[in-house]
């Protein structure tokens, strides 16, 4: 389990938190392992996985992402992302997030589908440095950056891939967008019914079954 700098792990001095910086960080982690891995990424983690699959497929045995729709040419960032990408507005939103009482932050994450105890852990981890990384990453990925990244999806065919589509995830584009991206990347698709952005927490058995089914086919 790898936690990106600023999101569950400390940030190195001078950390820029750009999309490429995160991909380079992930590449360094995988190089240290010393053999190809089955790499799974959730949300922006999936974006970093795609970055590795596009540039260093030799480090992977397979890849799995749940944000394939974001790489579709017609994808538009969700409302919160657009707020983060807006100068001054993003700073105000992040400041409010960090300043909110822990109980309120916990309740917000729980309302998104997280179990209460995990929501509390995630809420407690939020701080100003995470906020800085959120702003830097999302601003670096403002369109047309993701559209341009998605133009090269066919390169990801070099390694077996799985695209997970959570039925109720409203942040990562439509099902049609995700399926189109999966087709261009030569990936299999697993559709998870009745779950949203936090599918691995809402129905961990279904998520594990999807991954094991894919890996057993390799």
C-alpha positions as YAML, in Angstrom:
chain: A
units: angstrom
residues:
- id: 1
  name: UNK
  ca: [0.00, 0.00, 0.00]
- id: 2
  name: UNK
  ca: [1.53, 3.30, -1.14]
- id: 3
  name: UNK
  ca: [0.41, 6.69, 0.18]
- id: 4
  name: UNK
  ca: [1.32, 9.65, -2.06]
- id: 5
  name: UNK
  ca: [3.14, 12.61, -0.49]
- id: 6
  name: UNK
  ca: [0.61, 14.95, 1.08]
- id: 7
  name: UNK
  ca: [-2.11, 12.31, 1.11]
- id: 8
  name: UNK
  ca: [-1.27, 10.11, 4.07]
- id: 9
  name: UNK
  ca: [2.49, 10.55, 3.80]
- id: 10
  name: UNK
  ca: [4.81, 13.46, 4.53]
- id: 11
  name: UNK
  ca: [6.02, 15.65, 1.68]
- id: 12
  name: UNK
  ca: [9.71, 16.01, 0.82]
- id: 13
  name: UNK
  ca: [11.28, 19.46, 1.03]
- id: 14
  name: UNK
  ca: [10.41, 21.41, -2.10]
- id: 15
  name: UNK
  ca: [7.58, 19.06, -3.10]
- id: 16
  name: UNK
  ca: [5.69, 20.61, -6.04]
- id: 17
  name: UNK
  ca: [2.69, 18.24, -5.99]
- id: 18
  name: UNK
  ca: [2.26, 18.34, -9.77]
- id: 19
  name: UNK
  ca: [0.87, 15.44, -11.76]
- id: 20
  name: UNK
  ca: [4.28, 14.58, -13.17]
- id: 21
  name: UNK
  ca: [5.89, 14.82, -9.73]
- id: 22
  name: UNK
  ca: [3.47, 12.21, -8.42]
- id: 23
  name: UNK
  ca: [4.10, 9.91, -11.38]
- id: 24
  name: UNK
  ca: [7.84, 10.22, -10.88]
- id: 25
  name: UNK
  ca: [7.40, 9.47, -7.16]
- id: 26
  name: UNK
  ca: [5.37, 6.36, -7.99]
- id: 27
  name: UNK
  ca: [7.96, 5.21, -10.52]
- id: 28
  name: UNK
  ca: [10.67, 5.50, -7.87]
- id: 29
  name: UNK
  ca: [8.60, 3.38, -5.46]
- id: 30
  name: UNK
  ca: [8.05, 0.70, -8.10]
- id: 31
  name: UNK
  ca: [11.70, 0.65, -9.14]
- id: 32
  name: UNK
  ca: [12.60, -0.08, -5.52]
- id: 33
  name: UNK
  ca: [10.37, -3.17, -5.55]
- id: 34
  name: UNK
  ca: [12.49, -4.65, -8.31]
- id: 35
  name: UNK
  ca: [9.89, -6.66, -10.22]
- id: 36
  name: UNK
  ca: [6.69, -5.95, -12.18]
- id: 37
  name: UNK
  ca: [3.61, -5.50, -10.00]
- id: 38
  name: UNK
  ca: [-0.16, -5.51, -10.27]
- id: 39
  name: UNK
  ca: [-0.78, -1.81, -9.66]
- id: 40
  name: UNK
  ca: [-4.17, -0.52, -8.51]
- id: 41
  name: UNK
  ca: [-5.02, 3.16, -8.18]
- id: 42
  name: UNK
  ca: [-8.11, 4.86, -6.77]
- id: 43
  name: UNK
  ca: [-9.20, 8.32, -7.92]
- id: 44
  name: UNK
  ca: [-6.05, 10.40, -8.44]
- id: 45
  name: UNK
  ca: [-4.06, 7.29, -7.59]
- id: 46
  name: UNK
  ca: [-5.54, 5.90, -10.78]
- id: 47
  name: UNK
  ca: [-4.28, 8.95, -12.62]
- id: 48
  name: UNK
  ca: [-0.79, 8.25, -11.34]
- id: 49
  name: UNK
  ca: [-1.14, 4.57, -12.33]
- id: 50
  name: UNK
  ca: [-2.08, 5.67, -15.84]
- id: 51
  name: UNK
  ca: [0.96, 7.92, -15.87]
- id: 52
  name: UNK
  ca: [3.18, 4.94, -15.10]
- id: 53
  name: UNK
  ca: [1.44, 2.70, -17.64]
- id: 54
  name: UNK
  ca: [1.97, 5.35, -20.30]
- id: 55
  name: UNK
  ca: [5.66, 5.91, -19.57]
- id: 56
  name: UNK
  ca: [7.12, 2.89, -17.72]
- id: 57
  name: UNK
  ca: [5.02, -0.19, -18.53]
- id: 58
  name: UNK
  ca: [8.07, -2.34, -17.80]
- id: 59
  name: UNK
  ca: [7.37, -1.76, -14.10]
- id: 60
  name: UNK
  ca: [3.91, -3.32, -14.32]
- id: 61
  name: UNK
  ca: [2.46, -6.78, -14.68]
- id: 62
  name: UNK
  ca: [-0.99, -5.20, -14.89]
- id: 63
  name: UNK
  ca: [-2.80, -1.98, -14.03]
- id: 64
  name: UNK
  ca: [-6.21, -1.16, -12.58]
- id: 65
  name: UNK
  ca: [-7.89, 2.25, -12.40]
- id: 66
  name: UNK
  ca: [-11.33, 3.58, -11.49]
- id: 67
  name: UNK
  ca: [-11.15, 7.02, -13.13]
- id: 68
  name: UNK
  ca: [-10.93, 6.08, -16.81]
- id: 69
  name: UNK
  ca: [-13.71, 8.51, -17.68]
- id: 70
  name: UNK
  ca: [-11.47, 11.41, -16.64]
- id: 71
  name: UNK
  ca: [-9.22, 10.55, -19.59]
- id: 72
  name: UNK
  ca: [-12.08, 10.92, -22.08]
- id: 73
  name: UNK
  ca: [-11.83, 13.94, -24.41]
- id: 74
  name: UNK
  ca: [-15.24, 15.26, -23.31]
- id: 75
  name: UNK
  ca: [-14.65, 15.00, -19.56]
- id: 76
  name: UNK
  ca: [-15.29, 18.15, -17.53]
- id: 77
  name: UNK
  ca: [-13.89, 18.37, -14.00]
- id: 78
  name: UNK
  ca: [-16.49, 18.09, -11.23]
- id: 79
  name: UNK
  ca: [-17.63, 21.19, -9.34]
- id: 80
  name: UNK
  ca: [-15.28, 20.83, -6.35]
- id: 81
  name: UNK
  ca: [-12.28, 20.30, -8.63]
- id: 82
  name: UNK
  ca: [-13.19, 23.44, -10.56]
- id: 83
  name: UNK
  ca: [-13.40, 25.35, -7.27]
- id: 84
  name: UNK
  ca: [-9.94, 24.12, -6.29]
- id: 85
  name: UNK
  ca: [-8.62, 25.13, -9.71]
- id: 86
  name: UNK
  ca: [-9.91, 28.70, -9.33]
- id: 87
  name: UNK
  ca: [-7.44, 31.21, -7.81]
- id: 88
  name: UNK
  ca: [-8.50, 32.54, -4.39]
- id: 89
  name: UNK
  ca: [-11.66, 30.41, -4.41]
- id: 90
  name: UNK
  ca: [-9.60, 27.25, -4.03]
- id: 91
  name: UNK
  ca: [-7.66, 28.72, -1.13]
- id: 92
  name: UNK
  ca: [-10.90, 29.68, 0.61]
- id: 93
  name: UNK
  ca: [-12.40, 26.22, 0.12]
- id: 94
  name: UNK
  ca: [-9.31, 24.45, 1.44]
- id: 95
  name: UNK
  ca: [-9.04, 26.79, 4.43]
- id: 96
  name: UNK
  ca: [-12.66, 26.08, 5.31]
- id: 97
  name: UNK
  ca: [-12.08, 22.34, 4.99]
- id: 98
  name: UNK
  ca: [-9.10, 22.40, 7.33]
- id: 99
  name: UNK
  ca: [-10.78, 24.71, 9.85]
- id: 100
  name: UNK
  ca: [-14.01, 22.69, 10.08]
- id: 101
  name: UNK
  ca: [-14.52, 20.74, 13.32]
- id: 102
  name: UNK
  ca: [-13.32, 17.14, 13.13]
- id: 103
  name: UNK
  ca: [-16.84, 15.85, 13.77]
- id: 104
  name: UNK
  ca: [-18.18, 17.81, 10.80]
- id: 105
  name: UNK
  ca: [-15.42, 16.57, 8.51]
- id: 106
  name: UNK
  ca: [-16.03, 13.01, 9.65]
- id: 107
  name: UNK
  ca: [-19.74, 13.33, 8.95]
- id: 108
  name: UNK
  ca: [-19.02, 14.69, 5.49]
- id: 109
  name: UNK
  ca: [-16.80, 11.76, 4.54]
- id: 110
  name: UNK
  ca: [-19.29, 9.30, 6.03]
- id: 111
  name: UNK
  ca: [-22.04, 10.82, 3.87]
- id: 112
  name: UNK
  ca: [-19.96, 9.93, 0.81]
- id: 113
  name: UNK
  ca: [-20.02, 6.23, 1.65]
- id: 114
  name: UNK
  ca: [-17.13, 5.73, 4.06]
- id: 115
  name: UNK
  ca: [-17.63, 3.63, 7.20]
- id: 116
  name: UNK
  ca: [-17.65, 5.89, 10.26]
- id: 117
  name: UNK
  ca: [-14.31, 4.72, 11.65]
- id: 118
  name: UNK
  ca: [-12.50, 5.19, 8.34]
- id: 119
  name: UNK
  ca: [-14.19, 8.55, 7.78]
- id: 120
  name: UNK
  ca: [-12.79, 9.67, 11.14]
- id: 121
  name: UNK
  ca: [-9.26, 8.61, 10.18]
- id: 122
  name: UNK
  ca: [-9.43, 10.39, 6.83]
- id: 123
  name: UNK
  ca: [-10.88, 13.52, 8.40]
- id: 124
  name: UNK
  ca: [-8.14, 13.60, 11.03]
- id: 125
  name: UNK
  ca: [-5.45, 13.42, 8.33]
- id: 126
  name: UNK
  ca: [-6.60, 16.60, 6.62]
- id: 127
  name: UNK
  ca: [-4.24, 19.52, 7.15]
- id: 128
  name: UNK
  ca: [-2.85, 22.61, 5.44]
- id: 129
  name: UNK
  ca: [-0.16, 20.64, 3.60]
- id: 130
  name: UNK
  ca: [-2.74, 18.28, 2.15]
- id: 131
  name: UNK
  ca: [-4.72, 21.32, 1.08]
- id: 132
  name: UNK
  ca: [-1.66, 22.77, -0.64]
- id: 133
  name: UNK
  ca: [-1.12, 19.51, -2.51]
- id: 134
  name: UNK
  ca: [-4.77, 19.34, -3.54]
- id: 135
  name: UNK
  ca: [-4.62, 22.82, -5.05]
- id: 136
  name: UNK
  ca: [-1.30, 22.22, -6.81]
- id: 137
  name: UNK
  ca: [-2.33, 18.87, -8.27]
- id: 138
  name: UNK
  ca: [-5.76, 19.90, -9.50]
- id: 139
  name: UNK
  ca: [-4.49, 23.16, -10.95]
- id: 140
  name: UNK
  ca: [-1.72, 21.33, -12.76]
- id: 141
  name: UNK
  ca: [-4.35, 18.98, -14.21]
- id: 142
  name: UNK
  ca: [-6.85, 21.59, -15.39]
- id: 143
  name: UNK
  ca: [-8.17, 20.85, -18.86]
- id: 144
  name: UNK
  ca: [-6.95, 20.32, -21.48]
- id: 145
  name: UNK
  ca: [-4.20, 18.45, -19.56]
- id: 146
  name: UNK
  ca: [-6.23, 15.30, -18.92]
- id: 147
  name: UNK
  ca: [-7.66, 15.35, -22.44]
- id: 148
  name: UNK
  ca: [-4.14, 15.44, -23.84]
- id: 149
  name: UNK
  ca: [-3.03, 12.64, -21.53]
- id: 150
  name: UNK
  ca: [-5.95, 10.54, -22.73]
- id: 151
  name: UNK
  ca: [-4.91, 10.81, -26.37]
- id: 152
  name: UNK
  ca: [-2.21, 8.21, -25.77]
- id: 153
  name: UNK
  ca: [-4.38, 5.57, -24.07]
- id: 154
  name: UNK
  ca: [-3.52, 3.00, -26.74]
- id: 155
  name: UNK
  ca: [0.00, 2.89, -25.25]
- id: 156
  name: UNK
  ca: [-1.51, 1.31, -22.14]
- id: 157
  name: UNK
  ca: [-2.34, -1.79, -24.19]
- id: 158
  name: UNK
  ca: [1.26, -2.84, -23.55]
- id: 159
  name: UNK
  ca: [0.13, -4.29, -20.21]
- id: 160
  name: UNK
  ca: [-3.15, -5.97, -19.20]
- id: 161
  name: UNK
  ca: [-5.54, -3.44, -17.72]
- id: 162
  name: UNK
  ca: [-8.78, -3.33, -15.76]
- id: 163
  name: UNK
  ca: [-11.16, -0.39, -15.61]
- id: 164
  name: UNK
  ca: [-13.51, -0.41, -12.64]
- id: 165
  name: UNK
  ca: [-16.75, 1.52, -13.07]
- id: 166
  name: UNK
  ca: [-18.64, 2.27, -9.86]
- id: 167
  name: UNK
  ca: [-22.27, 2.83, -10.78]
- id: 168
  name: UNK
  ca: [-22.85, 5.81, -8.47]
- id: 169
  name: UNK
  ca: [-19.47, 7.56, -8.76]
- id: 170
  name: UNK
  ca: [-20.34, 11.02, -10.05]
- id: 171
  name: UNK
  ca: [-16.82, 12.45, -9.99]
- id: 172
  name: UNK
  ca: [-15.11, 10.57, -12.81]
- id: 173
  name: UNK
  ca: [-17.33, 11.00, -15.84]
- id: 174
  name: UNK
  ca: [-20.07, 8.82, -17.28]
- id: 175
  name: UNK
  ca: [-20.13, 5.07, -17.75]
- id: 176
  name: UNK
  ca: [-19.94, 5.63, -21.51]
- id: 177
  name: UNK
  ca: [-16.81, 7.74, -21.11]
- id: 178
  name: UNK
  ca: [-15.15, 5.10, -18.95]
- id: 179
  name: UNK
  ca: [-16.03, 2.30, -21.36]
- id: 180
  name: UNK
  ca: [-14.67, 4.29, -24.29]
- id: 181
  name: UNK
  ca: [-11.41, 4.93, -22.46]
- id: 182
  name: UNK
  ca: [-11.18, 1.26, -21.51]
- id: 183
  name: UNK
  ca: [-11.66, 0.21, -25.12]
- id: 184
  name: UNK
  ca: [-8.92, 2.53, -26.32]
- id: 185
  name: UNK
  ca: [-6.59, 1.26, -23.59]
- id: 186
  name: UNK
  ca: [-7.39, -2.38, -24.38]
- id: 187
  name: UNK
  ca: [-8.65, -2.92, -20.84]
- id: 188
  name: UNK
  ca: [-11.26, -5.19, -19.35]
- id: 189
  name: UNK
  ca: [-14.21, -3.58, -17.58]
- id: 190
  name: UNK
  ca: [-15.79, -4.46, -14.25]
- id: 191
  name: UNK
  ca: [-19.07, -2.68, -13.45]
- id: 192
  name: UNK
  ca: [-19.91, -2.47, -9.74]
- id: 193
  name: UNK
  ca: [-23.58, -1.99, -8.98]
- id: 194
  name: UNK
  ca: [-24.92, 0.17, -6.18]
- id: 195
  name: UNK
  ca: [-21.64, 1.73, -5.06]
- id: 196
  name: UNK
  ca: [-20.01, 5.10, -5.55]
- id: 197
  name: UNK
  ca: [-16.65, 6.80, -5.33]
- id: 198
  name: UNK
  ca: [-15.64, 4.77, -2.25]
- id: 199
  name: UNK
  ca: [-16.64, 1.41, -3.74]
- id: 200
  name: UNK
  ca: [-13.80, -0.45, -2.01]
- id: 201
  name: UNK
  ca: [-15.20, 0.59, 1.36]
- id: 202
  name: UNK
  ca: [-18.89, 0.27, 0.53]
- id: 203
  name: UNK
  ca: [-18.60, -3.28, -0.83]
- id: 204
  name: UNK
  ca: [-15.08, -4.60, -0.24]
- id: 205
  name: UNK
  ca: [-16.06, -8.17, -1.15]
- id: 206
  name: UNK
  ca: [-17.25, -7.14, -4.61]
- id: 207
  name: UNK
  ca: [-14.15, -5.03, -5.14]
- id: 208
  name: UNK
  ca: [-11.83, -7.84, -4.06]
- id: 209
  name: UNK
  ca: [-13.68, -10.33, -6.26]
- id: 210
  name: UNK
  ca: [-13.28, -8.06, -9.29]
- id: 211
  name: UNK
  ca: [-9.55, -7.70, -8.71]
- id: 212
  name: UNK
  ca: [-8.97, -11.39, -8.04]
- id: 213
  name: UNK
  ca: [-10.96, -12.36, -11.13]
- id: 214
  name: UNK
  ca: [-8.80, -10.07, -13.26]
- id: 215
  name: UNK
  ca: [-5.50, -11.18, -11.74]
- id: 216
  name: UNK
  ca: [-6.36, -14.87, -12.05]
- id: 217
  name: UNK
  ca: [-6.82, -14.37, -15.80]
- id: 218
  name: UNK
  ca: [-3.28, -13.10, -16.33]
...
